Amino acid sequence: MKLNDEFSVNIEKISNLGYGIARIDGFVIFVAGACTGDTVKIKISKINKNYGFATVVDIINSSPYRIKPFCSLHNVCGACQFQFIDYDYQLKVKRQIVQDALYQAGICDIEIQPVIPSPQIKEFRHKIQYPVSQTRVSKRFLAGYYKTSSHEIVNIKHCPIQPAICDEIIEFIRQKAQLAGISGYNEENHSGELRHIIIRISSFNGQCLVVPVVNSEKVSDKLKNLCFEIYKKFDEVCGVCVNFNTQKTNVITGKTTQCICGNDFVEEKILNKVFKIGADTFFQVNPKSAENIFSYVKNYIQNNFDKPYILDAYAGITAFGTVLSDVCEKVVSVEENPKSCRLAKDIINANNINNIEINNRDASEFFKREKRKFDLIILDPPRKGCERKGLDEVIRLCKNKIIYVSCNPSTLARDLKYLREKGCKIESVQPFDMFCHTYHIENAAIISCPLS
Ligand SMILES: C[S@@+](CC[C@H](N)C(=O)[O-])C[C@H]1O[C@@H](n2cnc3c(N)ncnc32)[C@H](O)[C@@H]1O
């Protein structure tokens, strides 16, 4: 087998990264844009020692799960790998991805629950982050998601997975930035000013926080004027903040943000609690699906505990703590981002909550020094999961249950395996579809601790 060779293959299933899996004489090929049940003609695009990659040249027999994608850019844009797959089948694939991750970690006796769907499968995404660049000759601004496996920007004029107002704001920025003579970022030589546009939109009141990310340490007059123009033009825009990122990196935001006009947050309402979400503080991109997770955890607590003492770890703006405060004796939260902790304090005050303690610390360090014991510990770490030494301390601190919320099935499986080795029992794993039309999936695992 060599590059560009063509074969006809059957697609057996979909991999954890969203590729169709086929075999040629036992050799595994990952096929982009293919679905279980397809018979497709493929062209080999890359060969590694144990597996290869291919693209679809022709569909010979179509999978029963194929549908017409609703976005005209689906074939070029890398944001939604699964839009050509029927939504119910997407959910089955995601459940299998979680099941396989646990299986690979040696956890073979837990049946993953069916995925709880996203309440919306269009316009569900309430945070957008578009990279920006500029054409060399005509100086047109390009803004949109990258093409699959590349850093080539698809200049998106309409994206149906996010509220339509985003299209209008982005188009306004494209036009005005060019007229104002602002320069767009050039990734190759790390030059140019405007490198990303972030918009956070509230699903509660439709307000938008717009955040241009710039490759400089201060705001130029041209950019400042653009910020005021955006703020003036759109009633929905409640604030414009500039984030400074001069690093040559794929990380989107830098450490500092300056509010140029209006507010430096949008308000979101989840389970009757009002939240403030800032330019560089974490909040789930799909608030309606996030509400399902918060309800699930709250119901679990109401059905199994009487006013527990809980630890909300990797707390962000203390979203779990805030929605759970009514059903808990006390919530202790720990989060390393100082801006999230500052917003958490405002949120607690605005919601008249007086049983939450905020700790702005590294979680593992906090666990190590903590002496109190907790009835329930919520762990919601970033994609890389928890540190082993952190999990050891969590077991020491936990009197009854851990609820581990994760956006990465493989690190969740690794950490569940470790917790099990240390005497914990995995009771259930419930997936939630937060990221429709992608292979990503959020999970909440309920775990009994040895002391329970
Ligand atoms: C997936 S988010 C969860 C946030 C929150 N639970 C929510 O539902 O909105 C992970 C959070 O962990 C924080 N974080 C990352 N590493 C951390 C660490 N070592 N110690 C404490 N917090 C950390 C991040 O700043 C982020 O707010």
The ligand as an SDF file (V2000), in Angstrom:
LIG
                    3D

 27 29  0  0  0  0  0  0  0  0999 V2000
  -13.8710   22.0660   32.7250 C   0  0  0  0  0  0  0  0  0  0  0  0
  -13.7160   23.5610   33.6210 S   0  0  0  0  0  0  0  0  0  0  0  0
  -15.0250   23.3450   34.8070 C   0  0  0  0  0  0  0  0  0  0  0  0
  -15.5550   24.5980   35.4120 C   0  0  0  0  0  0  0  0  0  0  0  0
  -16.8390   24.4890   36.2180 C   0  0  0  0  0  0  0  0  0  0  0  0
  -16.9310   23.3060   37.0240 N   0  0  0  0  0  0  0  0  0  0  0  0
  -18.0710   24.6560   35.3600 C   0  0  0  0  0  0  0  0  0  0  0  0
  -18.8790   23.7240   35.2720 O   0  0  0  0  0  0  0  0  0  0  0  0
  -18.2670   25.7330   34.7700 O   0  0  0  0  0  0  0  0  0  0  0  0
  -12.2330   23.2790   34.4860 C   0  0  0  0  0  0  0  0  0  0  0  0
  -11.8290   24.3770   35.4540 C   0  0  0  0  0  0  0  0  0  0  0  0
  -10.6640   23.9270   36.1680 O   0  0  0  0  0  0  0  0  0  0  0  0
   -9.7920   25.0260   36.3790 C   0  0  0  0  0  0  0  0  0  0  0  0
   -8.4610   24.4340   36.6400 N   0  0  0  0  0  0  0  0  0  0  0  0
   -7.5920   23.9080   35.7460 C   0  0  0  0  0  0  0  0  0  0  0  0
   -6.5220   23.4010   36.3770 N   0  0  0  0  0  0  0  0  0  0  0  0
   -6.7220   23.5980   37.7200 C   0  0  0  0  0  0  0  0  0  0  0  0
   -5.9550   23.2820   38.8780 C   0  0  0  0  0  0  0  0  0  0  0  0
   -4.7930   22.6540   38.7990 N   0  0  0  0  0  0  0  0  0  0  0  0
   -6.4610   23.6310   40.0710 N   0  0  0  0  0  0  0  0  0  0  0  0
   -7.6690   24.2720   40.1760 C   0  0  0  0  0  0  0  0  0  0  0  0
   -8.4300   24.5940   39.1070 N   0  0  0  0  0  0  0  0  0  0  0  0
   -7.9700   24.2610   37.8930 C   0  0  0  0  0  0  0  0  0  0  0  0
   -9.9250   25.8250   35.0910 C   0  0  0  0  0  0  0  0  0  0  0  0
   -9.5220   27.1730   35.3100 O   0  0  0  0  0  0  0  0  0  0  0  0
  -11.4170   25.6900   34.8000 C   0  0  0  0  0  0  0  0  0  0  0  0
  -12.1450   26.7340   35.4000 O   0  0  0  0  0  0  0  0  0  0  0  0
  1  2  1  0
  2  3  1  0
  2 10  1  0
  3  4  1  0
  4  5  1  0
  5  6  1  0
  5  7  1  0
  7  8  2  0
  7  9  1  0
 10 11  1  0
 11 12  1  0
 11 26  1  0
 12 13  1  0
 13 14  1  0
 13 24  1  0
 14 15  1  0
 14 23  1  0
 15 16  2  0
 16 17  1  0
 17 18  1  0
 17 23  2  0
 18 19  1  0
 18 20  2  0
 20 21  1  0
 21 22  2  0
 22 23  1  0
 24 25  1  0
 24 26  1  0
 26 27  1  0
M  CHG  2   2   1   9  -1
M  END
$$$$
